[in-house]
Amino acid sequence: MLENFREFEAGPDPFGDIWKVRLAWLQTAIAIRHSDSVDVKFFLSNGREQIERIVAIPHPDLLALSRELDRPLTDAWVMKLAALHLKHMIESGEDFEKTLVTVAPDQLRRHARMLEAAAARR
């Protein structure tokens, strides 16, 4: 499990690269894209290139998951969910070529379970 969700390394990707990841920002997307989601932007570097990726998490899915797990919906939780999804994208290659990726509800639930399991081990 990631120790620091704001700055971390992920990989290797399918080509063997390790990516340094840094959180840029988290904001609601209504103002910027007219989307009912929370967008989390990251900057990534593998030493040869620098790219950005935005993980969009639909707000209704966050609210439903928050109620289901009986946990507060916080910026920190959303950032951690997004970071885990980006880590999955890097290591699997899934959707990694896309600058903006929307997390599906089942993926969101999987990431939340990972966070809960890590918290229970502490």
MDTraj code that builds the backbone (N, CA, C; nanometers):
import mdtraj as md
import numpy as np

residues = "MET LEU GLU ASN PHE ARG GLU PHE GLU ALA GLY PRO ASP PRO PHE GLY ASP ILE TRP LYS VAL ARG LEU ALA TRP LEU GLN THR ALA ILE ALA ILE ARG HIS SER ASP SER VAL ASP VAL LYS PHE PHE LEU SER ASN GLY ARG GLU GLN ILE GLU ARG ILE VAL ALA ILE PRO HIS PRO ASP LEU LEU ALA LEU SER ARG GLU LEU ASP ARG PRO LEU THR ASP ALA TRP VAL MET LYS LEU ALA ALA LEU HIS LEU LYS HIS MET ILE GLU SER GLY GLU ASP PHE GLU LYS THR LEU VAL THR VAL ALA PRO ASP GLN LEU ARG ARG HIS ALA ARG MET LEU GLU ALA ALA ALA ALA ARG ARG".split()
xyz = np.array([
    [0.0850, -0.1184, 0.0000],
    [0.0000, 0.0000, 0.0000],
    [0.0889, 0.1238, 0.0000],
    [0.0417, 0.2251, -0.0651],
    [0.1167, 0.3499, -0.0713],
    [0.1221, 0.4153, 0.0671],
    [0.2370, 0.4672, 0.1028],
    [0.2507, 0.5386, 0.2294],
    [0.2144, 0.6857, 0.2129],
    [0.2567, 0.7445, 0.1012],
    [0.2318, 0.8847, 0.0732],
    [0.1500, 0.8930, -0.0550],
    [0.0277, 0.9350, -0.0455],
    [-0.0603, 0.9394, -0.1616],
    [-0.0442, 1.0688, -0.2421],
    [0.0354, 1.1615, -0.1937],
    [0.0579, 1.2879, -0.2656],
    [0.1805, 1.2807, -0.3559],
    [0.2751, 1.1970, -0.3201],
    [0.3971, 1.1808, -0.3980],
    [0.4448, 1.0373, -0.3783],
    [0.4519, 0.9625, -0.4888],
    [0.4852, 0.8213, -0.4782],
    [0.5425, 0.7712, -0.6101],
    [0.5935, 0.6492, -0.6075],
    [0.6391, 0.5819, -0.7286],
    [0.5452, 0.4674, -0.7575],
    [0.5224, 0.4416, -0.8861],
    [0.4361, 0.3312, -0.9277],
    [0.5004, 0.2614, -1.0462],
    [0.4762, 0.1332, -1.0532],
    [0.5297, 0.0550, -1.1639],
    [0.5893, -0.0733, -1.1115],
    [0.6486, -0.1447, -1.2016],
    [0.6741, -0.1059, -1.3392],
    [0.5474, -0.1107, -1.4245],
    [0.5491, -0.0267, -1.5292],
    [0.4409, -0.0309, -1.6267],
    [0.4685, -0.1470, -1.7226],
    [0.3822, -0.1730, -1.8188],
    [0.4050, -0.2860, -1.9100],
    [0.5372, -0.2788, -1.9877],
    [0.6013, -0.1607, -1.9911],
    [0.7283, -0.1468, -2.0614],
    [0.8485, -0.1453, -1.9672],
    [0.8224, -0.1680, -1.8387],
    [0.9298, -0.1754, -1.7407],
    [0.9662, -0.0437, -1.6741],
    [0.8934, 0.0643, -1.7055],
    [0.9236, 0.1952, -1.6467],
    [0.8622, 0.2114, -1.5080],
    [0.9356, 0.2814, -1.4237],
    [0.8857, 0.3249, -1.2936],
    [0.8508, 0.4724, -1.3076],
    [0.7337, 0.5114, -1.2603],
    [0.6861, 0.6490, -1.2725],
    [0.6855, 0.7167, -1.1367],
    [0.7402, 0.8378, -1.1322],
    [0.7294, 0.9224, -1.0138],
    [0.6025, 1.0036, -1.0309],
    [0.5182, 1.0003, -0.9300],
    [0.3862, 1.0624, -0.9377],
    [0.3752, 1.1699, -0.8307],
    [0.3185, 1.2843, -0.8703],
    [0.2971, 1.3939, -0.7750],
    [0.1565, 1.4487, -0.7941],
    [0.0853, 1.4616, -0.6852],
    [-0.0487, 1.5196, -0.6881],
    [-0.0395, 1.6669, -0.7260],
    [-0.1227, 1.7089, -0.8211],
    [-0.1269, 1.8506, -0.8594],
    [-0.2428, 1.9206, -0.7906],
    [-0.3646, 1.8658, -0.8068],
    [-0.4820, 1.9260, -0.7444],
    [-0.6007, 1.8310, -0.7451],
    [-0.6984, 1.8680, -0.6657],
    [-0.8259, 1.7981, -0.6565],
    [-0.9330, 1.9066, -0.6619],
    [-1.0306, 1.8917, -0.7508],
    [-1.1379, 1.9920, -0.7582],
    [-1.2634, 1.9306, -0.8172],
    [-1.3745, 1.9927, -0.7847],
    [-1.4990, 1.9465, -0.8459],
    [-1.4982, 1.9886, -0.9918],
    [-1.5496, 1.9028, -1.0773],
    [-1.5411, 1.9256, -1.2214],
    [-1.6607, 2.0021, -1.2763],
    [-1.7568, 2.0339, -1.1915],
    [-1.8729, 2.1082, -1.2404],
    [-1.8275, 2.2403, -1.3007],
    [-1.7385, 2.3092, -1.2343],
    [-1.6947, 2.4407, -1.2805],
    [-1.6090, 2.4326, -1.4070],
    [-1.5291, 2.3277, -1.4209],
    [-1.4363, 2.3238, -1.5338],
    [-1.4857, 2.2413, -1.6522],
    [-1.5656, 2.1371, -1.6254],
    [-1.6103, 2.0507, -1.7362],
    [-1.7612, 2.0288, -1.7374],
    [-1.8329, 2.0931, -1.6485],
    [-1.9774, 2.0710, -1.6355],
    [-2.0072, 1.9231, -1.6116],
    [-1.9247, 1.8628, -1.5283],
    [-1.9357, 1.7212, -1.4961],
    [-1.9569, 1.7067, -1.3461],
    [-2.0476, 1.6188, -1.3065],
    [-2.0709, 1.5942, -1.1648],
    [-1.9706, 1.4908, -1.1146],
    [-1.8456, 1.5347, -1.1089],
    [-1.7380, 1.4464, -1.0641],
    [-1.6344, 1.5274, -0.9881],
    [-1.5455, 1.4541, -0.9240],
    [-1.4294, 1.5153, -0.8617],
    [-1.3100, 1.4739, -0.9471],
    [-1.2365, 1.5723, -0.9959],
    [-1.1183, 1.5471, -1.0772],
    [-0.9939, 1.5592, -0.9905],
    [-0.9030, 1.4627, -1.0059],
    [-0.7770, 1.4632, -0.9324],
    [-0.6653, 1.4557, -1.0366],
    [-0.5832, 1.5603, -1.0410],
    [-0.4777, 1.5685, -1.1414],
    [-0.3430, 1.5326, -1.0812],
    [-0.2670, 1.4546, -1.1575],
    [-0.1339, 1.4118, -1.1173],
    [-0.0340, 1.4443, -1.2278],
    [0.0893, 1.4753, -1.1883],
    [0.2010, 1.4875, -1.2813],
    [0.2861, 1.3623, -1.2654],
    [0.3298, 1.3050, -1.3776],
    [0.4075, 1.1821, -1.3772],
    [0.5353, 1.2010, -1.4574],
    [0.6415, 1.1354, -1.4136],
    [0.7684, 1.1386, -1.4857],
    [0.8352, 1.0020, -1.4748],
    [0.8888, 0.9559, -1.5874],
    [0.9642, 0.8307, -1.5861],
    [1.1126, 0.8553, -1.6124],
    [1.1543, 0.9822, -1.6074],
    [1.2928, 1.0175, -1.6318],
    [1.3192, 1.0593, -1.7755],
    [1.2330, 1.0179, -1.8681],
    [1.2470, 1.0559, -2.0087],
    [1.1372, 1.1505, -2.0531],
    [1.0208, 1.1349, -1.9941],
    [0.9080, 1.2202, -2.0317],
    [0.8253, 1.2563, -1.9091],
    [0.7554, 1.3683, -1.9206],
    [0.6641, 1.4125, -1.8161],
    [0.5252, 1.4224, -1.8780],
    [0.4276, 1.3669, -1.8067],
    [0.2904, 1.3678, -1.8553],
    [0.1981, 1.4041, -1.7396],
    [0.0742, 1.4306, -1.7728],
    [-0.0266, 1.4527, -1.6696],
    [-0.1419, 1.3568, -1.6932],
    [-0.2035, 1.3171, -1.5849],
    [-0.3215, 1.2319, -1.5909],
    [-0.4234, 1.2869, -1.4925],
    [-0.5494, 1.2833, -1.5334],
    [-0.6586, 1.3273, -1.4476],
    [-0.7504, 1.2090, -1.4243],
    [-0.7732, 1.1785, -1.2987],
    [-0.8642, 1.0715, -1.2588],
    [-0.9943, 1.1379, -1.2152],
    [-1.1010, 1.1092, -1.2875],
    [-1.2325, 1.1655, -1.2571],
    [-1.3161, 1.0605, -1.1852],
    [-1.3714, 1.1002, -1.0710],
    [-1.4555, 1.0091, -0.9930],
    [-1.5950, 1.0701, -0.9846],
    [-1.6943, 1.0022, -1.0410],
    [-1.8307, 1.0561, -1.0388],
    [-1.8798, 1.0804, -0.8957],
    [-1.9318, 1.2006, -0.8731],
    [-1.9792, 1.2393, -0.7413],
    [-2.0899, 1.1469, -0.6892],
    [-2.1900, 1.1090, -0.7716],
    [-2.2925, 1.0169, -0.7209],
    [-2.2335, 0.8831, -0.6733],
    [-2.1308, 0.8339, -0.7425],
    [-2.0671, 0.7088, -0.7006],
    [-1.9938, 0.7263, -0.5679],
    [-1.9297, 0.8411, -0.5497],
    [-1.8624, 0.8689, -0.4225],
    [-1.9622, 0.8755, -0.3075],
    [-2.0747, 0.9437, -0.3308],
    [-2.1766, 0.9540, -0.2261],
    [-2.2322, 0.8170, -0.1903],
    [-2.2610, 0.7357, -0.2901],
    [-2.3154, 0.6017, -0.2649],
    [-2.2151, 0.5162, -0.1880],
    [-2.0891, 0.5208, -0.2277],
    [-1.9868, 0.4411, -0.1601],
    [-1.9640, 0.4910, -0.0175],
    [-1.9664, 0.6203, 0.0009],
    [-1.9514, 0.6778, 0.1337],
    [-2.0629, 0.6293, 0.2266],
    [-2.1850, 0.6298, 0.1768],
    [-2.2986, 0.5787, 0.2568],
    [-2.2849, 0.4291, 0.2820],
    [-2.2498, 0.3546, 0.1791],
    [-2.2356, 0.2092, 0.1896],
    [-2.1319, 0.1706, 0.2951],
    [-2.0225, 0.2441, 0.2999],
    [-1.9138, 0.2137, 0.3936],
    [-1.9266, 0.2883, 0.5253],
    [-2.0276, 0.3746, 0.5351],
    [-2.0502, 0.4556, 0.6547],
    [-1.9232, 0.5317, 0.6933],
    [-1.8703, 0.6037, 0.5939],
    [-1.7512, 0.6827, 0.6184],
    [-1.7704, 0.8197, 0.5567],
    [-1.7066, 0.9207, 0.6144],
    [-1.7231, 1.0566, 0.5608],
    [-1.6572, 1.0709, 0.4233],
    [-1.7165, 1.1533, 0.3416],
    [-1.6608, 1.1853, 0.2106],
    [-1.5679, 1.3049, 0.2283],
    [-1.4378, 1.2784, 0.2223],
    [-1.3380, 1.3837, 0.2441],
    [-1.2464, 1.3956, 0.1230],
    [-1.1820, 1.5105, 0.1111],
    [-1.0843, 1.5294, 0.0044],
    [-0.9729, 1.4252, 0.0139],
    [-0.9259, 1.3987, 0.1335],
    [-0.8163, 1.3034, 0.1519],
    [-0.8550, 1.1644, 0.1024],
    [-0.9762, 1.1208, 0.1324],
    [-1.0222, 0.9888, 0.0886],
    [-1.0301, 0.9827, -0.0635],
    [-1.0857, 1.0867, -0.1247],
    [-1.0983, 1.0910, -0.2703],
    [-0.9601, 1.0906, -0.3356],
    [-0.8672, 1.1662, -0.2805],
    [-0.7319, 1.1695, -0.3331],
    [-0.6659, 1.0319, -0.3262],
    [-0.6876, 0.9615, -0.2169],
    [-0.6310, 0.8274, -0.2019],
    [-0.6930, 0.7303, -0.3021],
    [-0.8245, 0.7386, -0.3207],
    [-0.8907, 0.6532, -0.4191],
    [-0.8355, 0.6795, -0.5590],
    [-0.8178, 0.8060, -0.5932],
    [-0.7644, 0.8431, -0.7242],
    [-0.6208, 0.7937, -0.7416],
    [-0.5400, 0.8081, -0.6367],
    [-0.4007, 0.7629, -0.6436],
    [-0.3937, 0.6121, -0.6656],
    [-0.4787, 0.5378, -0.5982],
    [-0.4800, 0.3924, -0.6178],
    [-0.5235, 0.3568, -0.7594],
    [-0.6180, 0.4339, -0.8133],
    [-0.6601, 0.4058, -0.9496],
    [-0.5479, 0.4369, -1.0490],
    [-0.4780, 0.5469, -1.0276],
    [-0.3663, 0.5803, -1.1156],
    [-0.2574, 0.4738, -1.1068],
    [-0.2280, 0.4277, -0.9876],
    [-0.1289, 0.3205, -0.9697],
    [-0.1708, 0.1973, -1.0491],
    [-0.2993, 0.1635, -1.0436],
    [-0.3520, 0.0498, -1.1212],
    [-0.3342, 0.0748, -1.2715],
    [-0.3640, 0.1957, -1.3159],
    [-0.3488, 0.2300, -1.4577],
    [-0.2045, 0.2120, -1.5032],
    [-0.1115, 0.2595, -1.4226],
    [0.0306, 0.2503, -1.4580],
    [0.0740, 0.1044, -1.4655],
    [0.0432, 0.0279, -1.3635],
    [0.0943, -0.1089, -1.3546],
    [0.0258, -0.2055, -1.4502],
    [-0.0990, -0.1782, -1.4861],
    [-0.1712, -0.2665, -1.5781],
    [-0.1657, -0.2170, -1.7224],
    [-0.1392, -0.0874, -1.7403],
    [-0.1442, -0.0280, -1.8732],
    [-0.2857, 0.0088, -1.9152],
    [-0.3832, -0.0246, -1.8329],
    [-0.5243, 0.0008, -1.8640],
    [-0.5536, 0.1508, -1.8657],
    [-0.5976, 0.2005, -1.9799],
    [-0.6343, 0.3420, -1.9982],
    [-0.5189, 0.4382, -1.9772],
    [-0.3964, 0.3893, -1.9697],
    [-0.2842, 0.4771, -1.9379],
    [-0.2561, 0.5788, -2.0481],
    [-0.2981, 0.5484, -2.1687],
    [-0.2752, 0.6424, -2.2792],
    [-0.3706, 0.7613, -2.2747],
    [-0.4751, 0.7534, -2.1938],
    [-0.5745, 0.8600, -2.1846],
    [-0.5328, 0.9638, -2.0805],
    [-0.5525, 1.0904, -2.1134],
    [-0.5215, 1.1978, -2.0192],
    [-0.6271, 1.2068, -1.9099],
    [-0.7527, 1.1840, -1.9456],
    [-0.8650, 1.1908, -1.8510],
    [-0.9345, 1.0558, -1.8468],
    [-0.9422, 0.9977, -1.7265],
    [-1.0030, 0.8662, -1.7098],
    [-1.1075, 0.8739, -1.5992],
    [-1.2250, 0.8191, -1.6265],
    [-1.3318, 0.8132, -1.5264],
    [-1.3321, 0.6754, -1.4614],
    [-1.3333, 0.6738, -1.3294],
    [-1.3308, 0.5490, -1.2526],
    [-1.4706, 0.4888, -1.2501],
    [-1.4807, 0.3610, -1.2828],
    [-1.6074, 0.2877, -1.2782],
    [-1.6414, 0.2538, -1.1333],
    [-1.7704, 0.2390, -1.1011],
    [-1.8107, 0.2094, -0.9626],
    [-1.7443, 0.0856, -0.9031],
    [-1.7304, -0.0224, -0.9812],
    [-1.6684, -0.1437, -0.9270],
    [-1.5197, -0.1216, -0.8971],
    [-1.4527, -0.0409, -0.9800],
    [-1.3124, -0.0091, -0.9539],
    [-1.3002, 0.0760, -0.8278],
    [-1.3896, 0.1720, -0.8136],
    [-1.3908, 0.2591, -0.6967],
    [-1.4096, 0.1777, -0.5690],
    [-1.5011, 0.0840, -0.5738],
    [-1.5275, -0.0029, -0.4582],
    [-1.4037, -0.0867, -0.4247],
    [-1.3355, -0.1370, -0.5269],
    [-1.2145, -0.2170, -0.5053],
    [-1.1064, -0.1335, -0.4360],
    [-1.0875, -0.0098, -0.4816],
    [-0.9872, 0.0775, -0.4199],
    [-1.0239, 0.1096, -0.2753],
    [-1.1523, 0.1326, -0.2499],
    [-1.1979, 0.1621, -0.1134],
    [-1.1731, 0.0428, -0.0214],
    [-1.1957, -0.0778, -0.0712],
    [-1.1697, -0.1978, 0.0093],
    [-1.0206, -0.2100, 0.0413],
    [-0.9362, -0.1734, -0.0548],
    [-0.7916, -0.1772, -0.0300],
    [-0.7536, -0.0797, 0.0814],
    [-0.8132, 0.0399, 0.0792],
    [-0.7848, 0.1384, 0.1841],
    [-0.8329, 0.0884, 0.3204],
    [-0.9523, 0.0298, 0.3233],
    [-1.0043, -0.0224, 0.4502],
    [-0.9162, -0.1348, 0.5033],
    [-0.8707, -0.2240, 0.4163],
    [-0.7852, -0.3359, 0.4597],
    [-0.6529, -0.2829, 0.5140],
    [-0.5964, -0.1822, 0.4503],
    [-0.4700, -0.1245, 0.4979],
    [-0.4886, -0.0567, 0.6330],
    [-0.6013, 0.0123, 0.6507],
    [-0.6285, 0.0784, 0.7783],
    [-0.6480, -0.0242, 0.8898],
    [-0.7086, -0.1380, 0.8585],
    [-0.7334, -0.2413, 0.9587],
    [-0.6019, -0.3072, 1.0045],
    [-0.5023, -0.3099, 0.9172],
    [-0.3727, -0.3705, 0.9510],
    [-0.2895, -0.2803, 1.0416],
    [-0.3238, -0.1539, 1.0503],
    [-0.2443, -0.0598, 1.1313],
    [-0.2771, -0.0673, 1.2761],
])
top = md.Topology()
chain = top.add_chain()
for i, resn in enumerate(residues, 1):
    res = top.add_residue(resn, chain, resSeq=i)
    for name in ("N", "CA", "C"):
        top.add_atom(name, md.element.get_by_symbol(name[0]), res)
traj = md.Trajectory(xyz[None], top)
